Amino acid sequence: MQHDEVIWQVIRHNHCSFMTKITTGNFCRNPYNVTGICNRSSCPLANSRYATIRDHEGVFYLYMKTIERAHMPNKLWERVKLPRNYEKALEIIDKHLMYWPKYLVHKTKQRLTKMTQMRIRMRKLALKTREKIMTTPRKEIKREARREDKALKAALLEKIIEKEMLERLKKGVYGDIYNYPIDAYNNVLDKGELQASEDEQEEEYETEYVESCEQYEEEDDMEDFGGLSIGKSHIDVNNGMDDEEEEEDEVAVAVDRKRLKRDSKHEKDKSRKKKARVLVEVEREDADERQLAIQ
């Protein structure tokens, strides 16, 4: 036989694991408490007839406890699923708690109202986009700044070293003794060929200056006078022959220049090929020496 008054006296004056005492009063942490306050009428342990509302993943349930099931702890609570419609949920509460104390029915409906309002506010907050403030520790900021500085210095140092090595390679400081990588050597050769081709294009498209057509217009005007200007016409013809000879000389000089450029280019190509052959021979000798050392 369950005695509610005895249970309450023990809980209230001796010890209760659900009771929390603060400056504003005593509160109950039991999930079945309908009000959250620690008092005689709201205690789910000291009342053999009790009802409350609980939330399971967005679904509300009406929990009811009666004295007839006090001897069966596994079937102590009976629950009824409530619809999402607030008015229909109130109707179901009135139907199942028709002959229950009015105070308990009122507190149950009040709990349903508060939980419904809370669910509406949660939906609005979920739909509303809000800014989230993220804090970063000072130690982490300083650590990342130091790492960035170190990485930048290392990258600059590598670029400076590569530039210096390529400049020495162009000047021929290492010669045929130093066994430098073939890829870097090929890159340097490609850059040299590109520069040589650009220089050739610039030289081929050099601007030239020629005489205007006024001379030919004067000759046409002189022919209109007939035999009176014979001596002058002979002079003009001789001048025209001299101009043609000068043009032929200029063409011959331009052809000689192009031949000299081609010969210099072939000599450069031959010197590069010789260097590449020397590199290959040095590598082969090194490989042979390594194989002999291994044997």
C-alpha positions in Angstrom: 0.0 0.0 0.0 1.4 3.4 -1.0 1.3 6.3 1.5 1.8 9.6 -0.3 2.2 11.6 2.9 4.9 9.4 4.3 6.9 9.6 1.0 6.6 13.4 0.9 7.8 13.8 4.5 10.9 11.6 3.8 11.6 13.5 0.5 11.1 17.0 1.9 12.9 16.7 5.3 15.5 14.1 4.7 16.9 13.7 1.2 15.7 14.0 -2.5 18.1 13.6 -5.4 15.9 15.7 -7.7 15.6 18.7 -5.4 17.7 21.8 -6.1 17.9 24.7 -3.6 18.7 28.2 -4.8 18.1 31.7 -3.5 14.7 32.1 -5.2 13.3 28.8 -3.9 13.4 25.0 -4.3 13.1 23.4 -7.8 12.7 19.9 -9.0 14.8 18.3 -11.8 12.5 15.3 -12.3 11.4 15.1 -16.0 7.9 14.1 -15.0 7.3 17.2 -12.9 4.5 19.3 -14.4 5.6 22.7 -13.0 9.3 22.3 -12.1 8.7 23.4 -8.5 9.4 21.3 -5.5 6.1 21.2 -3.5 3.5 18.7 -2.4 1.0 19.1 -5.2 3.7 19.1 -8.0 5.8 16.2 -6.8 5.5 13.1 -9.1 6.9 10.8 -6.4 4.6 11.8 -3.6 1.4 11.7 -5.7 0.0 8.3 -6.7 -2.3 10.0 -9.2 -0.4 12.3 -11.5 -0.4 13.6 -15.1 2.1 15.6 -17.2 3.2 16.5 -20.7 6.5 15.3 -22.3 8.3 16.0 -25.6 9.9 13.2 -27.7 11.6 14.6 -30.8 9.0 17.2 -31.5 6.0 15.1 -30.6 4.0 15.8 -27.4 2.7 12.9 -25.2 0.2 13.0 -22.3 1.6 10.9 -19.4 -0.8 9.6 -16.7 -0.1 7.6 -13.5 -2.7 5.9 -11.4 -2.6 4.0 -8.1 -3.9 0.8 -9.6 -0.5 0.4 -11.5 1.7 1.3 -8.5 2.7 -2.4 -8.1 4.0 -2.6 -11.7 6.9 -0.2 -12.2 7.3 -1.3 -15.9 3.7 -0.2 -16.6 3.5 2.7 -14.1 3.0 5.4 -16.7 0.4 5.5 -19.5 1.0 7.8 -22.4 -1.2 9.2 -25.2 0.1 10.9 -28.3 -1.3 14.4 -28.8 -1.9 15.9 -32.3 0.0 19.0 -33.5 -3.2 21.0 -33.5 -3.4 22.9 -30.2 -7.2 22.8 -29.9 -7.5 19.1 -30.6 -4.7 18.4 -28.0 -6.7 20.3 -25.4 -9.8 18.2 -26.2 -7.9 15.0 -25.7 -6.6 16.2 -22.3 -10.1 17.0 -21.2 -11.3 13.6 -22.4 -8.7 11.6 -20.5 -8.6 13.8 -17.4 -12.3 14.3 -17.1 -12.6 13.1 -13.4 -9.1 14.2 -12.2 -8.4 17.2 -9.9 -9.0 20.5 -11.5 -5.6 21.8 -10.3 -3.7 19.0 -12.1 -5.8 19.4 -15.3 -5.0 23.2 -15.3 -1.3 22.7 -14.8 -1.2 20.1 -17.6 -2.9 22.4 -20.0 -0.6 25.2 -19.0 2.5 23.0 -19.6 1.1 22.2 -23.1 0.6 25.9 -23.9 4.2 26.8 -22.8 5.7 23.9 -24.8 3.7 24.8 -27.9 4.9 28.4 -27.7 8.4 27.2 -27.3 8.1 25.0 -30.4 6.8 28.0 -32.4 9.8 30.2 -31.3 12.2 27.4 -32.2 10.8 27.2 -35.7 11.1 31.0 -36.2 14.7 31.0 -34.9 15.6 28.0 -37.2 14.3 29.9 -40.3 15.9 33.2 -39.3 19.6 33.6 -40.3 21.7 34.9 -37.6 25.4 35.8 -37.3 27.5 33.5 -35.4 30.4 34.9 -33.5 33.6 32.8 -33.6 36.5 33.5 -31.4 40.1 32.7 -32.2 42.8 32.4 -29.5 45.7 34.8 -29.6 48.2 32.0 -29.4 46.9 30.4 -32.5 46.9 33.8 -34.4 50.6 34.4 -33.4 51.5 30.8 -34.3 50.0 31.1 -37.8 51.7 34.5 -38.4 55.1 33.0 -37.5 54.6 30.1 -39.8 53.6 32.4 -42.7 56.7 34.5 -42.2 59.0 31.4 -42.2 57.3 30.0 -45.3 57.7 33.4 -47.1 61.4 33.7 -46.2 62.1 30.1 -47.4 60.3 30.7 -50.7 62.3 33.9 -51.3 65.5 32.2 -50.5 64.9 29.4 -52.9 64.0 31.8 -55.7 67.2 33.8 -55.0 69.3 30.7 -55.1 67.7 29.5 -58.3 68.2 32.8 -59.9 71.9 33.0 -58.9 72.6 29.5 -60.1 71.0 30.2 -63.5 73.0 33.4 -63.9 76.2 31.5 -63.2 75.2 28.8 -65.6 74.7 31.5 -68.3 78.0 33.0 -67.7 79.7 29.6 -67.9 81.2 29.7 -64.4 80.8 25.9 -63.9 82.0 24.9 -67.4 82.2 21.2 -68.2 83.2 20.1 -64.7 80.0 20.7 -62.7 77.3 18.1 -63.2 74.2 20.3 -62.9 70.7 19.0 -63.6 69.7 18.6 -67.3 66.2 20.1 -66.7 67.5 23.4 -65.5 70.1 23.5 -68.4 67.3 22.8 -71.0 65.2 25.6 -69.5 68.1 28.0 -69.8 68.7 26.9 -73.4 65.0 27.4 -74.3 65.0 30.9 -72.8 68.1 31.7 -74.8 66.5 30.5 -78.0 63.4 32.5 -77.4 65.5 35.7 -76.9 67.5 35.0 -80.0 64.4 34.5 -82.1 63.0 37.8 -80.7 66.2 39.6 -81.6 66.1 38.2 -85.2 62.5 39.3 -85.6 63.4 42.8 -84.4 66.3 43.0 -86.8 64.3 41.7 -89.8 61.6 44.3 -89.3 64.0 47.3 -89.1 62.7 50.5 -90.5 64.2 51.9 -93.7 64.1 55.4 -95.2 63.6 56.0 -99.0 63.4 59.0 -101.3 60.0 60.5 -102.1 58.3 60.3 -105.5 58.9 64.0 -106.3 61.9 63.1 -108.5 59.7 61.0 -110.9 57.1 63.8 -111.0 59.8 66.2 -112.1 60.9 63.8 -114.9 57.3 63.7 -116.2 57.1 67.5 -116.3 60.4 67.8 -118.2 59.2 65.3 -120.9 56.3 67.7 -121.7 58.8 70.3 -123.0 60.0 68.0 -125.8 63.4 68.4 -127.4 64.3 71.6 -125.4 65.3 69.7 -122.3 67.4 66.9 -123.9 70.5 67.7 -121.9 68.6 67.7 -118.6 66.9 64.4 -119.5 70.3 62.8 -120.1 71.4 64.0 -116.7 68.3 62.7 -115.0 68.8 59.3 -116.7 72.4 59.1 -115.4 71.2 60.0 -111.9 68.6 57.2 -112.1 71.3 54.7 -113.0 73.4 55.8 -110.0 70.4 55.4 -107.7 69.8 51.8 -109.0 73.4 50.9 -108.3 73.2 52.3 -104.8 70.1 50.2 -104.2 71.8 47.1 -105.4 74.7 47.7 -103.0 72.3 48.1 -100.1 70.6 44.8 -101.0 74.0 43.0 -101.2 74.9 44.4 -97.7 71.6 43.3 -96.2 72.1 39.8 -97.7 75.7 39.6 -96.2 74.3 40.6 -92.8 71.7 37.9 -92.9 74.3 35.3 -93.8 76.5 36.4 -90.9 73.6 36.1 -88.5 72.7 32.6 -89.7 76.4 31.5 -89.4 76.6 32.9 -85.8 73.3 31.1 -85.0 74.6 27.8 -86.3 77.8 28.3 -84.3 75.8 28.9 -81.1 73.7 25.8 -81.8 76.9 23.7 -82.3 78.4 25.0 -79.0 75.2 24.1 -77.2 75.1 20.7 -78.6 78.7 20.1 -77.7 77.9 21.1 -74.1 75.0 18.8 -74.0 77.1 15.9 -75.3 79.8 16.7 -72.6 77.1 16.6 -69.9 75.8 13.2 -71.2 79.3 11.8 -71.3 80.1 13.0 -67.8 76.8 11.4 -66.5 77.6 8.2 -68.3 81.2 8.1 -66.8 79.7 8.8 -63.3 77.2 6.0 -63.8 79.9 3.6 -65.0 82.1 4.5 -61.9 79.1 3.9 -59.6 78.4 0.5 -61.2 82.1 -0.5 -60.8 82.1 0.7 -57.2 78.9 -1.4 -56.5 80.5 -4.5 -58.2 
